[in-house]
Each structure stands twice: as C-alpha cells, then as structure tokens.
Amino acid sequence: MTLGDLHPAALVSGAMDAAMEDILTKMLTHLKLDADTLTFDALFQRLVDIALASVTVANMFALMGAIFFVTTLLMRTMVPLRVAGIVSDVFFIGYGVLSSTVTTLILYVLLLPINIFRLAQMLRLVKRARIAAQGDLSMDWLRPYMTPRKYRKGDVLFRKGDVANEMFLTVTGKLLVNEIGIEVPPNRIVGELGFVAPKNKRTQTVTCLESGDVLTITYETLLELYFQNPEFGYYLLSLTSERLLQNVSRLEGLVEEYKTKLDQQQIRQTGTPVPVPR
C-alpha cells in the first residue's frame, strides 16, 4: 500500500494520534513519570507535590493580587473599584519584590499612585458635593472637570427650546436670563436644569450682558461622574432640585410683584380698591 492509497481522513487521524502521543510523552517526562508504570495515584501525588512546591510567599502575593484585580472588573462604582485596585497593586508590588521581577515591580509601582490619586479625587468630589448640597449650592468642586470658554457682550449662550448638552459656571462678566430678567453674576451655575428637563430642552434664553469667561461641562461627563459614584449623583440631583425650587420661588415672587403693580394701577385708574378674593 502506498501513501496515495490512504484515505485523507485516515492520514489526519494518524497525524493527530502521533501528535497527542508526543505531547503526552513530553508531559510525563516533564512530570518525571514513567509511562510504563503510570497510575492515577502516582499522577495525582506528583501533581500535589508540584502544587505544594509552587506555594511560596511570592506566588501567594501574586494570587491575591490577581484576585483583587479580577474584583475590579466586577465593580460597578468607582470608589470600591479604586480601593480594590490599590490592594491589587500592593500585592503585585510584593510579588515583584519577592520574586525579583523588575517589570512587574515597575508597572505596579507606577499604577499605585495613579489609583490613589483617582480615589482621593473622587472622595474629594463627593465631599465637596455634600458640603455644597448642605450649604451655598456652590459647584466649584466641578472645576477640575470643566473646560474654559470665552463669550463677548451680546453673545447668546443658549435659547429657550434648544437641546441642552452642557452647563456653565460663570467666572467673569454678567449673563442675563431673558424671560425673567434676572442677571447672573460670576461664580454661578447656568444651564443645569437642562440636565433633568424633559428631552434636555432649555427652559430659558441666556445672553451676555458683559464679555467674560465661563467654564463648561458636558452632560455626558456629568453622567460619567454620576454612574462612577452614585453618592455624587445623589448630591448633584439635590443641588439641581434645590436650584429648581429657588427658580420657582423667584418666579412666584415676580408674579406677586406684577399682580401688586396691576392692582395699584387699577386703583389709580378707577379710584376704587380691588376686591380681595375670599
């Protein structure tokens, strides 16, 4: 029988069998086992011996580091993710020192301060948001996440009904909320209501009374911060709700003021007081 008389399937099967036999022979040689006297008990005992021999302090550090690294992949919020990342970095640094693995040591020595910095940044953000929600409603704590922009006198920041995608923090100059005639001085937030308004529609038109600088932050960035840390999101919504209530109260005051002026005008024109509803 010649090679050409063999079926292709038989050739493939024979090649696979030879390859598997070669692999098994090499594995047994590596495990220092004899194929002729191989038993299940001998194989199990050899594997146990290898496992025990590999249990070193360095490897245990690597195992713990790997466990905490996998944990970071399962985290949904940023603060516990950073904490788990820091713990993982510490274990991997210990592994790098004990095993004299320079590349691992350098990598995690660089990652550790980054995770610590990001954790401190997020905790600081939440703390400032909490203080602002309980105090003067300042949003200065958002400055590190904002982008500077310049406007000239007469420029329109946004118009009522426009689709909103960012909010502003005034730095210099003055803005005017056209519909209610309110001036916005420096260090005030503008456009935050579009973040929670239906379909993100602008509720007012805002123009520049004076040239000045503002800081902007997109709603996408706010959402990222919100989902990274729900506690921050809670305080952000508290601030927005408080500002909305302030605006409603301000509008109610304006309505009462206009009603009073109309009543006084009617009194002057007719000479009789306007009856008060009972």
VEXDREN-2710 file (C-alpha; in Angstrom, 1 decimal):
% VEXDREN-2710
k/r/px/py/pz
1/MET/0.0/0.0/0.0
2/THR/1.3/3.4/-1.0
3/LEU/0.7/6.7/0.7
4/GLY/-1.6/7.7/-2.1
5/ASP/-3.9/4.7/-1.4
6/LEU/-4.6/6.0/2.2
7/HIS/-7.8/8.0/2.8
8/PRO/-7.3/11.6/3.8
9/ALA/-9.3/11.1/7.0
10/ALA/-7.0/8.3/8.0
11/LEU/-3.9/10.4/7.4
12/VAL/-5.4/13.2/9.6
13/SER/-6.3/10.7/12.3
14/GLY/-2.9/9.2/12.3
15/ALA/-1.2/12.5/12.5
16/MET/-3.4/13.6/15.4
17/ASP/-2.7/10.4/17.3
18/ALA/1.0/10.8/16.8
19/ALA/0.9/14.4/17.9
20/MET/-1.1/13.5/21.0
21/GLU/1.3/10.7/21.9
22/ASP/4.2/13.0/21.5
23/ILE/2.5/15.6/23.8
24/LEU/1.7/13.1/26.5
25/THR/5.3/11.7/26.4
26/LYS/6.7/15.2/26.8
27/MET/4.2/16.0/29.7
28/LEU/5.1/12.8/31.5
29/THR/8.8/13.4/31.0
30/HIS/8.3/16.9/32.4
31/LEU/6.5/15.5/35.4
32/LYS/9.2/12.9/35.8
33/LEU/6.8/10.0/35.4
34/ASP/7.3/6.7/33.6
35/ALA/4.6/5.9/31.1
36/ASP/5.1/2.1/31.6
37/THR/4.3/2.3/35.3
38/LEU/2.0/5.2/35.3
39/THR/-1.0/5.0/37.7
40/PHE/-3.7/7.5/38.7
41/ASP/-2.4/7.6/42.3
42/ALA/1.1/8.3/41.1
43/LEU/-0.1/11.1/38.7
44/PHE/-2.2/12.7/41.5
45/GLN/0.6/12.6/44.0
46/ARG/3.0/14.1/41.6
47/LEU/0.6/17.0/40.8
48/VAL/0.1/17.6/44.6
49/ASP/3.9/17.7/45.1
50/ILE/4.3/20.2/42.2
51/ALA/1.5/22.4/43.7
52/LEU/3.0/22.3/47.1
53/ALA/6.4/23.2/45.8
54/SER/5.0/26.2/44.0
55/VAL/3.3/27.6/47.1
56/THR/5.7/30.3/48.0
57/VAL/5.1/33.7/49.6
58/ALA/5.8/35.4/46.3
59/ASN/3.2/33.3/44.4
60/MET/0.7/33.8/47.2
61/PHE/1.1/37.6/46.8
62/ALA/0.6/37.2/43.0
63/LEU/-2.5/35.1/43.6
64/MET/-4.0/37.7/46.0
65/GLY/-3.1/40.5/43.5
66/ALA/-4.9/38.6/40.7
67/ILE/-8.0/38.0/42.8
68/PHE/-8.3/41.7/43.6
69/PHE/-7.6/42.6/40.0
70/VAL/-10.5/40.4/38.8
71/THR/-12.6/42.0/41.6
72/THR/-12.0/45.4/40.0
73/LEU/-13.5/44.1/36.7
74/LEU/-16.7/43.2/38.6
75/MET/-17.2/46.6/40.3
76/ARG/-19.9/48.9/39.1
77/THR/-18.9/52.1/41.0
78/MET/-15.6/53.9/41.0
79/VAL/-14.7/54.2/44.7
80/PRO/-14.7/50.4/45.6
81/LEU/-13.1/49.8/42.2
82/ARG/-10.1/52.1/43.1
83/VAL/-9.8/50.5/46.6
84/ALA/-9.7/47.0/45.1
85/GLY/-7.2/48.3/42.5
86/ILE/-4.9/49.7/45.2
87/VAL/-5.0/46.5/47.2
88/SER/-4.2/44.5/44.0
89/ASP/-1.2/46.9/43.2
90/VAL/0.2/46.4/46.7
91/PHE/0.1/42.6/46.4
92/PHE/1.7/42.7/43.0
93/ILE/4.4/45.0/44.2
94/GLY/5.1/42.5/47.0
95/TYR/5.3/39.8/44.4
96/GLY/7.7/41.8/42.2
97/VAL/10.0/42.4/45.2
98/LEU/10.0/38.8/46.5
99/SER/10.4/37.3/43.0
100/SER/12.8/39.9/41.7
101/THR/10.6/40.5/38.7
102/VAL/11.6/44.0/37.8
103/THR/9.0/44.6/35.1
104/THR/6.1/43.7/37.4
105/LEU/7.5/45.8/40.1
106/ILE/7.9/48.9/37.9
107/LEU/4.4/48.5/36.4
108/TYR/2.6/48.3/39.7
109/VAL/4.8/50.9/41.4
110/LEU/3.5/53.3/38.7
111/LEU/-0.1/52.2/38.9
112/LEU/-0.3/52.5/42.7
113/PRO/-0.1/56.3/42.9
114/ILE/-2.4/56.7/40.0
115/ASN/-5.1/54.7/41.7
116/ILE/-4.5/56.5/45.0
117/PHE/-4.8/59.9/43.2
118/ARG/-8.0/58.9/41.4
119/LEU/-9.6/57.6/44.6
120/ALA/-8.7/60.8/46.5
121/GLN/-10.1/62.9/43.7
122/MET/-13.4/61.0/43.7
123/LEU/-13.7/61.2/47.5
124/ARG/-12.9/64.9/47.4
125/LEU/-15.6/65.4/44.7
126/VAL/-18.2/63.6/46.8
127/LYS/-17.3/65.6/50.0
128/ARG/-17.5/68.9/48.2
129/ALA/-20.8/67.9/46.6
130/ARG/-22.1/67.0/50.1
131/ILE/-21.0/70.3/51.5
132/ALA/-22.5/72.3/48.6
133/ALA/-25.8/70.4/48.9
134/GLN/-26.0/71.4/52.6
135/GLY/-24.6/74.9/52.1
136/ASP/-24.5/77.6/49.5
137/LEU/-25.1/75.4/46.4
138/SER/-21.7/76.3/45.0
139/MET/-20.4/74.0/42.3
140/ASP/-16.7/75.0/42.4
141/TRP/-15.9/71.3/43.0
142/LEU/-16.7/70.6/39.4
143/ARG/-13.9/73.0/38.1
144/PRO/-11.3/70.2/37.5
145/TYR/-13.8/68.5/35.1
146/MET/-14.7/71.7/33.2
147/THR/-13.4/73.4/30.1
148/PRO/-12.8/77.2/29.8
149/ARG/-14.7/79.3/27.1
150/LYS/-14.9/83.0/26.3
151/TYR/-18.0/85.0/25.4
152/ARG/-18.5/88.6/24.1
153/LYS/-21.1/91.1/25.0
154/GLY/-24.3/90.2/23.2
155/ASP/-23.5/86.6/22.6
156/VAL/-26.2/84.0/23.2
157/LEU/-25.2/81.1/25.4
158/PHE/-28.4/79.2/24.5
159/ARG/-32.0/79.8/23.6
160/LYS/-35.2/78.6/25.1
161/GLY/-36.2/75.3/23.5
162/ASP/-32.7/74.4/22.3
163/VAL/-31.5/70.9/23.0
164/ALA/-29.1/71.1/26.0
165/ASN/-25.9/69.2/26.2
166/GLU/-23.8/71.2/28.7
167/MET/-24.0/73.5/31.7
168/PHE/-21.9/76.6/32.6
169/LEU/-20.1/78.1/35.6
170/THR/-19.6/81.9/35.2
171/VAL/-16.2/83.1/36.0
172/THR/-16.2/86.8/34.9
173/GLY/-18.8/89.1/33.3
174/LYS/-22.5/89.0/33.7
175/LEU/-25.3/87.0/32.0
176/LEU/-29.0/87.7/31.6
177/VAL/-31.8/85.3/31.8
178/ASN/-34.1/87.0/29.2
179/GLU/-37.5/85.6/30.1
180/ILE/-37.4/86.6/33.7
181/GLY/-34.9/89.5/33.5
182/ILE/-32.5/88.1/36.1
183/GLU/-28.8/88.9/36.0
184/VAL/-26.3/86.1/36.7
185/PRO/-23.1/87.3/38.4
186/PRO/-19.8/85.5/38.4
187/ASN/-19.4/82.1/40.2
188/ARG/-22.9/80.9/39.4
189/ILE/-24.1/77.8/37.6
190/VAL/-26.3/78.3/34.5
191/GLY/-28.0/75.7/32.3
192/GLU/-28.1/72.9/34.9
193/LEU/-31.9/72.4/34.6
194/GLY/-31.5/71.1/31.0
195/PHE/-29.8/68.1/32.6
196/VAL/-33.1/67.0/34.2
197/ALA/-35.6/68.7/31.9
198/PRO/-37.7/66.5/29.6
199/LYS/-35.8/65.8/26.4
200/ASN/-33.0/68.0/27.7
201/LYS/-34.7/71.2/26.4
202/ARG/-33.6/74.6/27.5
203/THR/-36.1/76.4/29.7
204/GLN/-34.8/79.9/29.3
205/THR/-32.7/82.1/27.0
206/VAL/-29.4/83.3/28.4
207/THR/-27.3/86.2/26.8
208/CYS/-24.1/88.0/27.8
209/LEU/-24.5/91.5/29.3
210/GLU/-20.7/91.8/29.6
211/SER/-17.9/90.0/27.9
212/GLY/-16.4/87.3/30.2
213/ASP/-15.2/83.8/30.8
214/VAL/-17.2/80.7/31.7
215/LEU/-16.4/77.1/32.4
216/THR/-18.4/74.3/30.7
217/ILE/-19.1/70.7/31.4
218/THR/-21.0/68.3/29.2
219/TYR/-23.9/66.3/30.4
220/GLU/-22.0/63.2/29.2
221/THR/-19.3/64.0/31.7
222/LEU/-21.8/64.6/34.5
223/LEU/-23.4/61.2/33.7
224/GLU/-20.0/59.5/33.8
225/LEU/-19.4/61.0/37.3
226/TYR/-22.9/60.1/38.3
227/PHE/-22.6/56.4/37.4
228/GLN/-19.0/56.2/38.7
229/ASN/-20.2/57.2/42.1
230/PRO/-24.0/57.1/43.0
231/GLU/-23.4/59.2/46.1
232/PHE/-22.0/62.0/44.0
233/GLY/-25.1/61.7/41.7
234/TYR/-27.4/62.0/44.7
235/TYR/-25.8/65.3/45.8
236/LEU/-25.8/66.6/42.2
237/LEU/-29.5/65.9/41.9
238/SER/-30.1/67.5/45.3
239/LEU/-28.3/70.7/44.1
240/THR/-30.3/70.7/40.9
241/SER/-33.6/70.2/42.7
242/GLU/-32.8/73.0/45.2
243/ARG/-31.9/75.4/42.3
244/LEU/-35.2/74.5/40.6
245/LEU/-37.1/75.2/43.7
246/GLN/-35.3/78.5/44.0
247/ASN/-36.2/79.4/40.5
248/VAL/-39.9/78.5/41.1
249/SER/-39.9/80.6/44.3
250/ARG/-38.3/83.5/42.4
251/LEU/-40.9/83.3/39.6
252/GLU/-43.7/83.2/42.2
253/GLY/-42.3/86.4/43.7
254/LEU/-42.2/88.1/40.3
255/VAL/-45.8/87.1/39.7
256/GLU/-46.9/88.5/43.0
257/GLU/-45.0/91.7/42.3
258/TYR/-46.6/92.1/38.9
259/LYS/-50.1/91.4/40.4
260/THR/-49.4/94.1/43.0
261/LYS/-48.4/96.6/40.4
262/LEU/-51.6/95.8/38.3
263/ASP/-53.8/96.2/41.4
264/GLN/-52.2/99.6/42.2
265/GLN/-52.6/100.7/38.6
266/GLN/-56.3/99.7/38.6
267/ILE/-56.8/101.6/41.9
268/ARG/-55.2/104.7/40.4
269/GLN/-57.4/104.4/37.3
270/THR/-60.7/103.7/39.0
271/GLY/-60.2/105.1/42.4
272/THR/-61.7/102.0/44.0
273/PRO/-59.7/99.2/45.6
274/VAL/-59.6/95.8/44.0
275/PRO/-61.7/93.3/46.0
276/VAL/-59.7/90.6/47.7
277/PRO/-60.8/87.1/46.9
278/ARG/-62.1/85.2/50.0
END
